[in-house]
Amino acid sequence: MNTKHQPQPSFVSVFLFFALVFLSYSASVSAQEVEDERDFDYLENSGKGPKHWGDLKKEWSACKNGDLQSPIDMSSHRVQIINKSGELKKRYKPCDAVVMNRGHDISIKWQNGDAGLIKINGTEYSLQQAHWHSPSEHTINGRRYAMELHMVHSKDPNLKNNLAVIGQLYKFGAPDAFLSKLMSNITSMADNLLERDVGVIDPNMIEMGGKKYYRYMGSLTVPPCSEGVVWTMNKKITSVSRDQVRALRKAVHDYAEANARPLQPLHHRKIELYSPN
């Protein structure tokens, strides 16, 4: 049989064949990595950072289209001073709790909705959980602080404006006593999605500011960015140590070491500063 003129595989053909195999393999690996990735993050160039949240899922559209988004800057020229307490009443009590590493933050969740409540202008909201952001999400006169705590409360989920959040800002200084009691649990959960029973925790141990606080209507600061949240931000700043903030940042995933959403437009909202005489 004459094979003189049969085409022989060229170097280019062989190269293209292996290149296609390599690209196919790479694509399958990349697809698997995408499946394993988190739903959102705080990185600027990841495609899943705060400026993209509203495009990632239909149910997250409020993150880009909402008019009552949080956090905001509480500047003096925007604030209406109210010379009374604002009828914020807290009745917390010790309750079983778990510490959770949710990847994007560290939170403490009280079990069975039995950790007490707050009452705002006659409406009761039960304490559900608390979590930390570093640096702070809200600012005062443009100043961003070292850390911010959110205490999340809810009422009947079938009612409008179901959530109320009390926020506390921290500057670097003496350690926070409440965090100190949880620190061994937090540091041992580093970079893992875990939940750990920590026994009975008293929410009254959380140091809050004085009698002055800001109030406005806003949203969740993470997806789905749901609006209708009653925000109460303490005006007095408390302290947290650098080691405590470092521990919180180390425990979460790398994409959330700085887990603060950028400031959102005020859109003519009213900010009240309750300042009892």
C-alpha positions as protocol buffer text, in pm:
chain_id: "A"
residue {
  index: 1
  type: MET
  ca { x: 0 y: 0 z: 0 }
}
residue {
  index: 2
  type: ASN
  ca { x: 133 y: 336 z: -99 }
}
residue {
  index: 3
  type: THR
  ca { x: 163 y: 567 z: 202 }
}
residue {
  index: 4
  type: LYS
  ca { x: 389 y: 821 z: 47 }
}
residue {
  index: 5
  type: HIS
  ca { x: 127 y: 1090 z: 21 }
}
residue {
  index: 6
  type: GLN
  ca { x: -74 y: 1017 z: 337 }
}
residue {
  index: 7
  type: PRO
  ca { x: -89 y: 1327 z: 561 }
}
residue {
  index: 8
  type: GLN
  ca { x: 118 y: 1304 z: 874 }
}
residue {
  index: 9
  type: PRO
  ca { x: 12 y: 1477 z: 1197 }
}
residue {
  index: 10
  type: SER
  ca { x: 188 y: 1809 z: 1216 }
}
residue {
  index: 11
  type: PHE
  ca { x: 333 y: 1969 z: 1527 }
}
residue {
  index: 12
  type: VAL
  ca { x: 61 y: 2237 z: 1510 }
}
residue {
  index: 13
  type: SER
  ca { x: -217 y: 1976 z: 1504 }
}
residue {
  index: 14
  type: VAL
  ca { x: -75 y: 1791 z: 1802 }
}
residue {
  index: 15
  type: PHE
  ca { x: -34 y: 2118 z: 1990 }
}
residue {
  index: 16
  type: LEU
  ca { x: -395 y: 2220 z: 1919 }
}
residue {
  index: 17
  type: PHE
  ca { x: -523 y: 1882 z: 2031 }
}
residue {
  index: 18
  type: PHE
  ca { x: -350 y: 1902 z: 2371 }
}
residue {
  index: 19
  type: ALA
  ca { x: -448 y: 2267 z: 2406 }
}
residue {
  index: 20
  type: LEU
  ca { x: -816 y: 2176 z: 2363 }
}
residue {
  index: 21
  type: VAL
  ca { x: -783 y: 1895 z: 2617 }
}
residue {
  index: 22
  type: PHE
  ca { x: -619 y: 2133 z: 2865 }
}
residue {
  index: 23
  type: LEU
  ca { x: -883 y: 2401 z: 2813 }
}
residue {
  index: 24
  type: SER
  ca { x: -1165 y: 2151 z: 2857 }
}
residue {
  index: 25
  type: TYR
  ca { x: -1010 y: 2031 z: 3182 }
}
residue {
  index: 26
  type: SER
  ca { x: -959 y: 2387 z: 3302 }
}
residue {
  index: 27
  type: ALA
  ca { x: -1319 y: 2476 z: 3221 }
}
residue {
  index: 28
  type: SER
  ca { x: -1451 y: 2182 z: 3423 }
}
residue {
  index: 29
  type: VAL
  ca { x: -1233 y: 2277 z: 3720 }
}
residue {
  index: 30
  type: SER
  ca { x: -1343 y: 2640 z: 3697 }
}
residue {
  index: 31
  type: ALA
  ca { x: -1707 y: 2535 z: 3682 }
}
residue {
  index: 32
  type: GLN
  ca { x: -1662 y: 2334 z: 4000 }
}
residue {
  index: 33
  type: GLU
  ca { x: -1494 y: 2629 z: 4170 }
}
residue {
  index: 34
  type: VAL
  ca { x: -1784 y: 2854 z: 4074 }
}
residue {
  index: 35
  type: GLU
  ca { x: -2031 y: 2605 z: 4224 }
}
residue {
  index: 36
  type: ASP
  ca { x: -1838 y: 2612 z: 4548 }
}
residue {
  index: 37
  type: GLU
  ca { x: -1811 y: 2991 z: 4573 }
}
residue {
  index: 38
  type: ARG
  ca { x: -2014 y: 3203 z: 4818 }
}
residue {
  index: 39
  type: ASP
  ca { x: -2318 y: 3396 z: 4698 }
}
residue {
  index: 40
  type: PHE
  ca { x: -2174 y: 3741 z: 4773 }
}
residue {
  index: 41
  type: ASP
  ca { x: -1861 y: 3904 z: 4910 }
}
residue {
  index: 42
  type: TYR
  ca { x: -1704 y: 4239 z: 4992 }
}
residue {
  index: 43
  type: LEU
  ca { x: -1426 y: 4244 z: 4730 }
}
residue {
  index: 44
  type: GLU
  ca { x: -1417 y: 4529 z: 4481 }
}
residue {
  index: 45
  type: ASN
  ca { x: -1316 y: 4333 z: 4170 }
}
residue {
  index: 46
  type: SER
  ca { x: -1470 y: 3991 z: 4233 }
}
residue {
  index: 47
  type: GLY
  ca { x: -1799 y: 4054 z: 4053 }
}
residue {
  index: 48
  type: LYS
  ca { x: -1982 y: 3965 z: 4376 }
}
residue {
  index: 49
  type: GLY
  ca { x: -1898 y: 4275 z: 4578 }
}
residue {
  index: 50
  type: PRO
  ca { x: -2148 y: 4530 z: 4713 }
}
residue {
  index: 51
  type: LYS
  ca { x: -2192 y: 4717 z: 4384 }
}
residue {
  index: 52
  type: HIS
  ca { x: -2303 y: 4391 z: 4218 }
}
residue {
  index: 53
  type: TRP
  ca { x: -2530 y: 4251 z: 4492 }
}
residue {
  index: 54
  type: GLY
  ca { x: -2847 y: 4376 z: 4326 }
}
residue {
  index: 55
  type: ASP
  ca { x: -2763 y: 4194 z: 4002 }
}
residue {
  index: 56
  type: LEU
  ca { x: -2671 y: 3855 z: 4149 }
}
residue {
  index: 57
  type: LYS
  ca { x: -3026 y: 3741 z: 4231 }
}
residue {
  index: 58
  type: LYS
  ca { x: -3370 y: 3873 z: 4142 }
}
residue {
  index: 59
  type: GLU
  ca { x: -3472 y: 3873 z: 4507 }
}
residue {
  index: 60
  type: TRP
  ca { x: -3174 y: 4096 z: 4588 }
}
residue {
  index: 61
  type: SER
  ca { x: -3283 y: 4379 z: 4357 }
}
residue {
  index: 62
  type: ALA
  ca { x: -3337 y: 4617 z: 4652 }
}
residue {
  index: 63
  type: CYS
  ca { x: -2958 y: 4626 z: 4694 }
}
residue {
  index: 64
  type: LYS
  ca { x: -2940 y: 4848 z: 4383 }
}
residue {
  index: 65
  type: ASN
  ca { x: -3296 y: 4980 z: 4340 }
}
residue {
  index: 66
  type: GLY
  ca { x: -3398 y: 5051 z: 4699 }
}
residue {
  index: 67
  type: ASP
  ca { x: -3455 y: 5405 z: 4828 }
}
residue {
  index: 68
  type: LEU
  ca { x: -3417 y: 5324 z: 5199 }
}
residue {
  index: 69
  type: GLN
  ca { x: -3083 y: 5147 z: 5205 }
}
residue {
  index: 70
  type: SER
  ca { x: -2834 y: 5116 z: 5493 }
}
residue {
  index: 71
  type: PRO
  ca { x: -2578 y: 5209 z: 5615 }
}
residue {
  index: 72
  type: ILE
  ca { x: -2577 y: 5589 z: 5605 }
}
residue {
  index: 73
  type: ASP
  ca { x: -2372 y: 5878 z: 5740 }
}
residue {
  index: 74
  type: MET
  ca { x: -2531 y: 6052 z: 6036 }
}
residue {
  index: 75
  type: SER
  ca { x: -2406 y: 6405 z: 5982 }
}
residue {
  index: 76
  type: SER
  ca { x: -2500 y: 6687 z: 6215 }
}
residue {
  index: 77
  type: HIS
  ca { x: -2663 y: 6897 z: 5943 }
}
residue {
  index: 78
  type: ARG
  ca { x: -2898 y: 6610 z: 5855 }
}
residue {
  index: 79
  type: VAL
  ca { x: -3019 y: 6536 z: 6207 }
}
residue {
  index: 80
  type: GLN
  ca { x: -3341 y: 6651 z: 6371 }
}
residue {
  index: 81
  type: ILE
  ca { x: -3292 y: 6670 z: 6749 }
}
residue {
  index: 82
  type: ILE
  ca { x: -3575 y: 6524 z: 6956 }
}
residue {
  index: 83
  type: ASN
  ca { x: -3564 y: 6622 z: 7324 }
}
residue {
  index: 84
  type: LYS
  ca { x: -3702 y: 6297 z: 7463 }
}
residue {
  index: 85
  type: SER
  ca { x: -3605 y: 5932 z: 7500 }
}
residue {
  index: 86
  type: GLY
  ca { x: -3794 y: 5798 z: 7199 }
}
residue {
  index: 87
  type: GLU
  ca { x: -3960 y: 5530 z: 7411 }
}
residue {
  index: 88
  type: LEU
  ca { x: -3692 y: 5265 z: 7355 }
}
residue {
  index: 89
  type: LYS
  ca { x: -3731 y: 5006 z: 7628 }
}
residue {
  index: 90
  type: LYS
  ca { x: -3514 y: 4694 z: 7662 }
}
residue {
  index: 91
  type: ARG
  ca { x: -3608 y: 4385 z: 7858 }
}
residue {
  index: 92
  type: TYR
  ca { x: -3342 y: 4126 z: 7786 }
}
residue {
  index: 93
  type: LYS
  ca { x: -3285 y: 3803 z: 7979 }
}
residue {
  index: 94
  type: PRO
  ca { x: -3028 y: 3521 z: 7982 }
}
residue {
  index: 95
  type: CYS
  ca { x: -3094 y: 3249 z: 7727 }
}
residue {
  index: 96
  type: ASP
  ca { x: -2921 y: 2955 z: 7557 }
}
residue {
  index: 97
  type: ALA
  ca { x: -2716 y: 3068 z: 7260 }
}
residue {
  index: 98
  type: VAL
  ca { x: -2487 y: 2949 z: 6982 }
}
residue {
  index: 99
  type: VAL
  ca { x: -2194 y: 3124 z: 6818 }
}
residue {
  index: 100
  type: MET
  ca { x: -2199 y: 3094 z: 6440 }
}
residue {
  index: 101
  type: ASN
  ca { x: -1933 y: 3153 z: 6177 }
}
residue {
  index: 102
  type: ARG
  ca { x: -2142 y: 3246 z: 5873 }
}
residue {
  index: 103
  type: GLY
  ca { x: -1842 y: 3303 z: 5651 }
}
residue {
  index: 104
  type: HIS
  ca { x: -1918 y: 3671 z: 5599 }
}
residue {
  index: 105
  type: ASP
  ca { x: -1946 y: 3746 z: 5974 }
}
residue {
  index: 106
  type: ILE
  ca { x: -1943 y: 3604 z: 6327 }
}
residue {
  index: 107
  type: SER
  ca { x: -2280 y: 3606 z: 6502 }
}
residue {
  index: 108
  type: ILE
  ca { x: -2437 y: 3494 z: 6826 }
}
residue {
  index: 109
  type: LYS
  ca { x: -2790 y: 3356 z: 6801 }
}
residue {
  index: 110
  type: TRP
  ca { x: -3021 y: 3317 z: 7097 }
}
residue {
  index: 111
  type: GLN
  ca { x: -3235 y: 3005 z: 7090 }
}
residue {
  index: 112
  type: ASN
  ca { x: -3615 y: 2977 z: 7091 }
}
residue {
  index: 113
  type: GLY
  ca { x: -3672 y: 3355 z: 7074 }
}
residue {
  index: 114
  type: ASP
  ca { x: -3657 y: 3371 z: 7453 }
}
residue {
  index: 115
  type: ALA
  ca { x: -3382 y: 3628 z: 7512 }
}
residue {
  index: 116
  type: GLY
  ca { x: -3619 y: 3916 z: 7576 }
}
residue {
  index: 117
  type: LEU
  ca { x: -3730 y: 4210 z: 7366 }
}
residue {
  index: 118
  type: ILE
  ca { x: -3724 y: 4579 z: 7297 }
}
residue {
  index: 119
  type: LYS
  ca { x: -4024 y: 4805 z: 7268 }
}
residue {
  index: 120
  type: ILE
  ca { x: -4017 y: 5098 z: 7026 }
}
residue {
  index: 121
  type: ASN
  ca { x: -4311 y: 5338 z: 7050 }
}
residue {
  index: 122
  type: GLY
  ca { x: -4534 y: 5060 z: 7179 }
}
residue {
  index: 123
  type: THR
  ca { x: -4425 y: 4789 z: 6932 }
}
residue {
  index: 124
  type: GLU
  ca { x: -4239 y: 4485 z: 7068 }
}
residue {
  index: 125
  type: TYR
  ca { x: -3950 y: 4319 z: 6882 }
}
residue {
  index: 126
  type: SER
  ca { x: -3792 y: 3995 z: 7010 }
}
residue {
  index: 127
  type: LEU
  ca { x: -3413 y: 3966 z: 7019 }
}
residue {
  index: 128
  type: GLN
  ca { x: -3287 y: 3711 z: 6764 }
}
residue {
  index: 129
  type: GLN
  ca { x: -2913 y: 3752 z: 6709 }
}
residue {
  index: 130
  type: ALA
  ca { x: -2616 y: 3986 z: 6714 }
}
residue {
  index: 131
  type: HIS
  ca { x: -2319 y: 4013 z: 6477 }
}
residue {
  index: 132
  type: TRP
  ca { x: -2015 y: 4229 z: 6411 }
}
residue {
  index: 133
  type: HIS
  ca { x: -1885 y: 4433 z: 6118 }
}
residue {
  index: 134
  type: SER
  ca { x: -1532 y: 4568 z: 6088 }
}
residue {
  index: 135
  type: PRO
  ca { x: -1477 y: 4849 z: 6011 }
}
residue {
  index: 136
  type: SER
  ca { x: -1805 y: 5013 z: 6107 }
}
residue {
  index: 137
  type: GLU
  ca { x: -2075 y: 5044 z: 5843 }
}
residue {
  index: 138
  type: HIS
  ca { x: -2244 y: 5361 z: 5971 }
}
residue {
  index: 139
  type: THR
  ca { x: -2043 y: 5679 z: 6010 }
}
residue {
  index: 140
  type: ILE
  ca { x: -2091 y: 5994 z: 6217 }
}
residue {
  index: 141
  type: ASN
  ca { x: -1997 y: 6316 z: 6041 }
}
residue {
  index: 142
  type: GLY
  ca { x: -1797 y: 6111 z: 5792 }
}
residue {
  index: 143
  type: ARG
  ca { x: -1594 y: 5924 z: 6054 }
}
residue {
  index: 144
  type: ARG
  ca { x: -1577 y: 5546 z: 6025 }
}
residue {
  index: 145
  type: TYR
  ca { x: -1503 y: 5353 z: 6343 }
}
residue {
  index: 146
  type: ALA
  ca { x: -1316 y: 5030 z: 6420 }
}
residue {
  index: 147
  type: MET
  ca { x: -1619 y: 4803 z: 6458 }
}
residue {
  index: 148
  type: GLU
  ca { x: -1998 y: 4795 z: 6467 }
}
residue {
  index: 149
  type: LEU
  ca { x: -2234 y: 4558 z: 6647 }
}
residue {
  index: 150
  type: HIS
  ca { x: -2587 y: 4489 z: 6522 }
}
residue {
  index: 151
  type: MET
  ca { x: -2850 y: 4346 z: 6756 }
}
residue {
  index: 152
  type: VAL
  ca { x: -3129 y: 4216 z: 6535 }
}
residue {
  index: 153
  type: HIS
  ca { x: -3489 y: 4199 z: 6660 }
}
residue {
  index: 154
  type: SER
  ca { x: -3810 y: 4089 z: 6490 }
}
residue {
  index: 155
  type: LYS
  ca { x: -4184 y: 4094 z: 6542 }
}
residue {
  index: 156
  type: ASP
  ca { x: -4454 y: 3898 z: 6357 }
}
residue {
  index: 157
  type: PRO
  ca { x: -4292 y: 3809 z: 6020 }
}
residue {
  index: 158
  type: ASN
  ca { x: -4629 y: 3855 z: 5849 }
}
residue {
  index: 159
  type: LEU
  ca { x: -4637 y: 4223 z: 5939 }
}
residue {
  index: 160
  type: LYS
  ca { x: -4477 y: 4510 z: 5749 }
}
residue {
  index: 161
  type: ASN
  ca { x: -4154 y: 4657 z: 5888 }
}
residue {
  index: 162
  type: ASN
  ca { x: -4077 y: 4335 z: 6074 }
}
residue {
  index: 163
  type: LEU
  ca { x: -3719 y: 4411 z: 6187 }
}
residue {
  index: 164
  type: ALA
  ca { x: -3554 y: 4651 z: 6430 }
}
residue {
  index: 165
  type: VAL
  ca { x: -3177 y: 4675 z: 6473 }
}
residue {
  index: 166
  type: ILE
  ca { x: -2983 y: 4840 z: 6752 }
}
residue {
  index: 167
  type: GLY
  ca { x: -2633 y: 4939 z: 6644 }
}
residue {
  index: 168
  type: GLN
  ca { x: -2327 y: 5013 z: 6857 }
}
residue {
  index: 169
  type: LEU
  ca { x: -2005 y: 5172 z: 6730 }
}
residue {
  index: 170
  type: TYR
  ca { x: -1659 y: 5095 z: 6874 }
}
residue {
  index: 171
  type: LYS
  ca { x: -1323 y: 5269 z: 6868 }
}
residue {
  index: 172
  type: PHE
  ca { x: -988 y: 5108 z: 6946 }
}
residue {
  index: 173
  type: GLY
  ca { x: -910 y: 5101 z: 7316 }
}
residue {
  index: 174
  type: ALA
  ca { x: -982 y: 4871 z: 7609 }
}
residue {
  index: 175
  type: PRO
  ca { x: -1117 y: 4522 z: 7527 }
}
residue {
  index: 176
  type: ASP
  ca { x: -1492 y: 4475 z: 7503 }
}
residue {
  index: 177
  type: ALA
  ca { x: -1602 y: 4261 z: 7800 }
}
residue {
  index: 178
  type: PHE
  ca { x: -1878 y: 4078 z: 7611 }
}
residue {
  index: 179
  type: LEU
  ca { x: -1647 y: 3978 z: 7324 }
}
residue {
  index: 180
  type: SER
  ca { x: -1383 y: 3867 z: 7575 }
}
residue {
  index: 181
  type: LYS
  ca { x: -1619 y: 3597 z: 7703 }
}
residue {
  index: 182
  type: LEU
  ca { x: -1671 y: 3463 z: 7350 }
}
residue {
  index: 183
  type: MET
  ca { x: -1318 y: 3499 z: 7218 }
}
residue {
  index: 184
  type: SER
  ca { x: -1201 y: 3139 z: 7271 }
}
residue {
  index: 185
  type: ASN
  ca { x: -1501 y: 3011 z: 7075 }
}
residue {
  index: 186
  type: ILE
  ca { x: -1450 y: 3264 z: 6796 }
}
residue {
  index: 187
  type: THR
  ca { x: -1078 y: 3199 z: 6749 }
}
residue {
  index: 188
  type: SER
  ca { x: -1124 y: 2821 z: 6739 }
}
residue {
  index: 189
  type: MET
  ca { x: -1374 y: 2854 z: 6453 }
}
residue {
  index: 190
  type: ALA
  ca { x: -1134 y: 3033 z: 6219 }
}
residue {
  index: 191
  type: ASP
  ca { x: -1226 y: 3017 z: 5850 }
}
residue {
  index: 192
  type: ASN
  ca { x: -1487 y: 2744 z: 5896 }
}
residue {
  index: 193
  type: LEU
  ca { x: -1863 y: 2755 z: 5872 }
}
residue {
  index: 194
  type: LEU
  ca { x: -1940 y: 2624 z: 6219 }
}
residue {
  index: 195
  type: GLU
  ca { x: -2198 y: 2655 z: 6490 }
}
residue {
  index: 196
  type: ARG
  ca { x: -2109 y: 2608 z: 6853 }
}
residue {
  index: 197
  type: ASP
  ca { x: -2328 y: 2589 z: 7164 }
}
residue {
  index: 198
  type: VAL
  ca { x: -2202 y: 2840 z: 7421 }
}
residue {
  index: 199
  type: GLY
  ca { x: -2464 y: 2783 z: 7691 }
}
residue {
  index: 200
  type: VAL
  ca { x: -2658 y: 3061 z: 7858 }
}
residue {
  index: 201
  type: ILE
  ca { x: -2560 y: 3412 z: 7744 }
}
residue {
  index: 202
  type: ASP
  ca { x: -2708 y: 3728 z: 7895 }
}
residue {
  index: 203
  type: PRO
  ca { x: -2766 y: 4003 z: 7633 }
}
residue {
  index: 204
  type: ASN
  ca { x: -2758 y: 4259 z: 7914 }
}
residue {
  index: 205
  type: MET
  ca { x: -2381 y: 4204 z: 7924 }
}
residue {
  index: 206
  type: ILE
  ca { x: -2346 y: 4388 z: 7593 }
}
residue {
  index: 207
  type: GLU
  ca { x: -2228 y: 4739 z: 7672 }
}
residue {
  index: 208
  type: MET
  ca { x: -2442 y: 4996 z: 7499 }
}
residue {
  index: 209
  type: GLY
  ca { x: -2395 y: 5371 z: 7472 }
}
residue {
  index: 210
  type: GLY
  ca { x: -2570 y: 5636 z: 7680 }
}
residue {
  index: 211
  type: LYS
  ca { x: -2921 y: 5772 z: 7649 }
}
residue {
  index: 212
  type: LYS
  ca { x: -2867 y: 5950 z: 7317 }
}
residue {
  index: 213
  type: TYR
  ca { x: -2925 y: 5768 z: 6991 }
}
residue {
  index: 214
  type: TYR
  ca { x: -3006 y: 5817 z: 6624 }
}
residue {
  index: 215
  type: ARG
  ca { x: -3311 y: 5665 z: 6456 }
}
residue {
  index: 216
  type: TYR
  ca { x: -3404 y: 5628 z: 6092 }
}
residue {
  index: 217
  type: MET
  ca { x: -3575 y: 5387 z: 5851 }
}
residue {
  index: 218
  type: GLY
  ca { x: -3335 y: 5173 z: 5652 }
}
residue {
  index: 219
  type: SER
  ca { x: -3256 y: 4821 z: 5536 }
}
residue {
  index: 220
  type: LEU
  ca { x: -3048 y: 4515 z: 5603 }
}
residue {
  index: 221
  type: THR
  ca { x: -2684 y: 4584 z: 5517 }
}
residue {
  index: 222
  type: VAL
  ca { x: -2636 y: 4242 z: 5351 }
}
residue {
  index: 223
  type: PRO
  ca { x: -2840 y: 4074 z: 5074 }
}
residue {
  index: 224
  type: PRO
  ca { x: -3133 y: 4073 z: 5023 }
}
residue {
  index: 225
  type: CYS
  ca { x: -3106 y: 4433 z: 5156 }
}
residue {
  index: 226
  type: SER
  ca { x: -3472 y: 4422 z: 5268 }
}
residue {
  index: 227
  type: GLU
  ca { x: -3611 y: 4763 z: 5359 }
}
residue {
  index: 228
  type: GLY
  ca { x: -3845 y: 4872 z: 5638 }
}
residue {
  index: 229
  type: VAL
  ca { x: -3586 y: 4816 z: 5913 }
}
residue {
  index: 230
  type: VAL
  ca { x: -3612 y: 5046 z: 6216 }
}
residue {
  index: 231
  type: TRP
  ca { x: -3253 y: 5147 z: 6296 }
}
residue {
  index: 232
  type: THR
  ca { x: -3145 y: 5274 z: 6638 }
}
residue {
  index: 233
  type: MET
  ca { x: -2778 y: 5375 z: 6652 }
}
residue {
  index: 234
  type: ASN
  ca { x: -2624 y: 5464 z: 6989 }
}
residue {
  index: 235
  type: LYS
  ca { x: -2446 y: 5799 z: 6981 }
}
residue {
  index: 236
  type: LYS
  ca { x: -2194 y: 5711 z: 7252 }
}
residue {
  index: 237
  type: ILE
  ca { x: -1892 y: 5517 z: 7124 }
}
residue {
  index: 238
  type: THR
  ca { x: -1755 y: 5225 z: 7327 }
}
residue {
  index: 239
  type: SER
  ca { x: -1419 y: 5050 z: 7292 }
}
residue {
  index: 240
  type: VAL
  ca { x: -1277 y: 4728 z: 7150 }
}
residue {
  index: 241
  type: SER
  ca { x: -917 y: 4605 z: 7144 }
}
residue {
  index: 242
  type: ARG
  ca { x: -716 y: 4559 z: 6826 }
}
residue {
  index: 243
  type: ASP
  ca { x: -667 y: 4193 z: 6913 }
}
residue {
  index: 244
  type: GLN
  ca { x: -1044 y: 4140 z: 6933 }
}
residue {
  index: 245
  type: VAL
  ca { x: -1103 y: 4300 z: 6593 }
}
residue {
  index: 246
  type: ARG
  ca { x: -815 y: 4101 z: 6449 }
}
residue {
  index: 247
  type: ALA
  ca { x: -968 y: 3778 z: 6582 }
}
residue {
  index: 248
  type: LEU
  ca { x: -1307 y: 3853 z: 6424 }
}
residue {
  index: 249
  type: ARG
  ca { x: -1141 y: 3926 z: 6090 }
}
residue {
  index: 250
  type: LYS
  ca { x: -927 y: 3615 z: 6101 }
}
residue {
  index: 251
  type: ALA
  ca { x: -1221 y: 3387 z: 6181 }
}
residue {
  index: 252
  type: VAL
  ca { x: -1429 y: 3477 z: 5873 }
}
residue {
  index: 253
  type: HIS
  ca { x: -1340 y: 3399 z: 5513 }
}
residue {
  index: 254
  type: ASP
  ca { x: -1080 y: 3613 z: 5338 }
}
residue {
  index: 255
  type: TYR
  ca { x: -1343 y: 3787 z: 5124 }
}
residue {
  index: 256
  type: ALA
  ca { x: -1508 y: 3926 z: 5439 }
}
residue {
  index: 257
  type: GLU
  ca { x: -1216 y: 4040 z: 5652 }
}
residue {
  index: 258
  type: ALA
  ca { x: -1340 y: 4394 z: 5592 }
}
residue {
  index: 259
  type: ASN
  ca { x: -1714 y: 4326 z: 5592 }
}
residue {
  index: 260
  type: ALA
  ca { x: -1861 y: 4676 z: 5581 }
}
residue {
  index: 261
  type: ARG
  ca { x: -2105 y: 4776 z: 5308 }
}
residue {
  index: 262
  type: PRO
  ca { x: -2033 y: 5122 z: 5158 }
}
residue {
  index: 263
  type: LEU
  ca { x: -2251 y: 5416 z: 5261 }
}
residue {
  index: 264
  type: GLN
  ca { x: -2586 y: 5450 z: 5082 }
}
residue {
  index: 265
  type: PRO
  ca { x: -2771 y: 5764 z: 4966 }
}
residue {
  index: 266
  type: LEU
  ca { x: -3002 y: 5922 z: 5222 }
}
residue {
  index: 267
  type: HIS
  ca { x: -3277 y: 6009 z: 4968 }
}
residue {
  index: 268
  type: HIS
  ca { x: -3439 y: 6277 z: 5185 }
}
residue {
  index: 269
  type: ARG
  ca { x: -3492 y: 6042 z: 5476 }
}
residue {
  index: 270
  type: LYS
  ca { x: -3534 y: 6186 z: 5824 }
}
residue {
  index: 271
  type: ILE
  ca { x: -3266 y: 6111 z: 6084 }
}
residue {
  index: 272
  type: GLU
  ca { x: -3372 y: 6178 z: 6441 }
}
residue {
  index: 273
  type: LEU
  ca { x: -3132 y: 6224 z: 6731 }
}
residue {
  index: 274
  type: TYR
  ca { x: -3307 y: 6146 z: 7057 }
}
residue {
  index: 275
  type: SER
  ca { x: -3142 y: 6351 z: 7329 }
}
residue {
  index: 276
  type: PRO
  ca { x: -3324 y: 6350 z: 7665 }
}
residue {
  index: 277
  type: ASN
  ca { x: -3295 y: 6668 z: 7866 }
}
